[in-house]
């Protein structure tokens, strides 16, 4: 993915951990992405209901209230951002969580604990590049 393509890429970043949210938002912004960082799935759903249409959605799984998988299910049921690449960015690597995420047709699954922020940005770029060439 070129820098010009990255600059056009809007990203909804969803996590309940404000520190991680800020860190990843800063890393993606510094890498040329347009970032909307939202703490909590309910607020993210409302942003999408209000018409925000990002190119990609990075979503944590373990969150209070509406968790990440429920967020994805609701987003898909309501056809919010149907063209966005949905990528899970979480610390859980349980096979059941990965299988459930794949059953929801996520474009990627990244485990935070095994990828540096720079590697996360690069993996998101790779996923988006694959999506664009389909």
Protein Blocks (a to p, Z undefined) as FASTA:
>chain_A
ZZklmmmpccddddfblklmmmmmmmmmmnopacdddedjklmmmmmmnopacfbdcddf
bdghjafklmmmmmmmnopaklbccddddfbfcfklmmmmmmnopabdcdfklpcfklmm
mmmmmmmmmmmmZZ
